[in-house]
Amino acid sequence: MHNDPDTVNSPAHPAAGRLFVTLFAGMAESVGSRRLEIDWNGGTVADLRHVVGRERPGIGPLLERSAIVVAGRYATDDTAVACGADVAIIPPVSGG
């Protein structure tokens, strides 16, 4: 069964919890914090992108290009993200 991130607060999902996401560089500046707290009952990195983008639409374009790190490893969009996981979003950086 696939967890729908839009139903996180639904009574059908009593295991819903919080997920703390660490933000870096320009993403942290855009949000105004290095840490983002979201409702989360599990899902994939793609689901996480959807939820974060919905809650913070101003970072959507940057979010799509950013790397997601779960438990210290770079993750693909189909990587599972459990409630309480250690998650970071690292936006692309330009070099010079």
KADA-V914442 format. One record per residue. N is the residue number from 0. RES is the residue in one small letter. PSI is psi in whole degrees, 0 to 359 (NA if undefined). Layout:
N;RES;PSI + N;RES;PSI
//
This chain:
0;m;131 + 1;h;133 + 2;n;124 + 3;d;115 + 4;p;344 + 5;d;350 + 6;t;25 + 7;v;321 + 8;n;8 + 9;s;144 + 10;p;339 + 11;a;351 + 12;h;67 + 13;p;344 + 14;a;5 + 15;a;144 + 16;g;204 + 17;r;149 + 18;l;130 + 19;f;126 + 20;v;125 + 21;t;133 + 22;l;149 + 23;f;160 + 24;a;226 + 25;g;333 + 26;m;316 + 27;a;320 + 28;e;318 + 29;s;321 + 30;v;334 + 31;g;16 + 32;s;152 + 33;r;359 + 34;r;133 + 35;l;133 + 36;e;127 + 37;i;157 + 38;d;136 + 39;w;133 + 40;n;21 + 41;g;160 + 42;g;201 + 43;t;174 + 44;v;321 + 45;a;319 + 46;d;318 + 47;l;315 + 48;r;318 + 49;h;312 + 50;v;312 + 51;v;317 + 52;g;325 + 53;r;319 + 54;e;331 + 55;r;71 + 56;p;335 + 57;g;340 + 58;i;6 + 59;g;305 + 60;p;322 + 61;l;322 + 62;l;319 + 63;e;330 + 64;r;358 + 65;s;152 + 66;a;144 + 67;i;131 + 68;v;126 + 69;v;123 + 70;a;40 + 71;g;6 + 72;r;140 + 73;y;137 + 74;a;152 + 75;t;168 + 76;d;339 + 77;d;5 + 78;t;134 + 79;a;141 + 80;v;108 + 81;a;156 + 82;c;133 + 83;g;0 + 84;a;156 + 85;d;110 + 86;v;139 + 87;a;147 + 88;i;122 + 89;i;108 + 90;p;158 + 91;p;147 + 92;v;144 + 93;s;140 + 94;g;168 + 95;g;NA
//
